[in-house]
């Protein structure tokens, strides 16, 4: 039987994304094809895209560095939740700001 699976490589181990239809202790042959880019390639690609958009005048004043990977603190999340949970929906606030009201 032959099957193609997707696996995640982490800490030196390939871990299948879905269960395998194999009996325990089955010997298998593996052919590895990388289907996603490492994070550094995605960051570099993001920089190239942002630079191309800036060069074309589509965007201005956007930093070339990617957004910070770490999430905001729980205290900041709570503060923002309180600010944004009262009054109008955020979408209406944004529309009003764009229209200059």
C-alpha positions in Angstrom: 0.0 0.0 0.0 1.2 3.5 -0.8 0.0 6.8 0.6 1.1 10.4 0.7 1.0 12.1 4.0 1.8 15.5 5.4 4.1 15.7 8.4 5.7 18.4 10.6 9.4 18.3 11.2 10.3 19.6 14.7 13.1 18.8 17.2 14.6 16.2 14.8 11.3 14.2 14.4 8.8 13.9 11.6 5.2 13.9 13.1 2.3 13.0 10.7 -0.5 15.6 10.7 -3.1 12.9 10.4 -3.2 9.3 11.7 -1.5 6.7 9.4 -3.3 3.7 8.0 -0.5 1.3 9.0 -0.2 -1.6 11.3 2.1 -1.2 14.4 5.8 -1.9 13.7 5.3 -1.5 9.9 8.5 -0.7 8.1 8.1 2.2 5.7 10.1 4.1 3.0 10.0 7.8 3.2 10.6 10.4 0.4 10.8 13.9 1.8 9.6 17.0 -0.1 9.5 20.4 1.6 6.1 21.9 1.0 6.4 25.1 3.2 9.2 27.6 3.4 11.1 28.1 6.6 10.1 31.2 8.6 13.2 33.2 7.4 12.1 32.7 3.8 8.6 34.0 4.6 10.1 37.0 6.4 12.3 37.8 3.4 9.5 37.4 1.0 7.3 39.7 3.1 10.0 42.3 3.0 10.3 42.0 -0.8 6.5 42.4 -1.3 6.3 45.4 1.0 9.3 47.0 -0.8 7.7 46.4 -4.2 4.4 47.9 -3.0 6.2 50.9 -1.6 8.2 51.3 -4.8 4.9 51.3 -6.8 3.4 53.9 -4.5 0.7 51.6 -3.3 1.7 51.9 0.4 3.6 54.6 2.2 5.3 54.7 5.6 5.0 51.0 6.3 8.0 49.4 8.0 9.9 46.7 6.2 10.3 44.6 9.3 7.5 42.1 10.0 5.1 42.7 12.8 6.4 41.5 16.2 5.9 37.8 16.7 5.1 38.0 20.4 1.5 38.6 21.4 0.4 41.5 23.5 0.4 41.2 27.2 -2.8 40.1 29.0 -3.0 43.5 30.7 -2.8 45.2 27.3 -5.4 42.8 25.9 -7.8 43.6 28.8 -7.3 47.3 28.4 -8.0 47.1 24.7 -11.1 45.0 25.3 -12.5 47.6 27.7 -11.8 50.4 25.3 -13.3 48.6 22.3 -16.2 46.9 24.0 -18.1 50.1 24.8 -20.0 52.3 22.4 -20.1 51.7 18.7 -18.7 48.7 16.9 -15.1 49.1 15.8 -16.1 49.0 12.1 -18.4 52.1 12.6 -15.6 53.9 14.5 -13.2 53.3 11.6 -15.8 54.4 9.0 -16.4 57.6 10.9 -12.7 58.3 11.2 -12.2 57.8 7.4 -15.1 60.1 6.7 -13.8 62.7 9.1 -16.8 62.8 11.4 
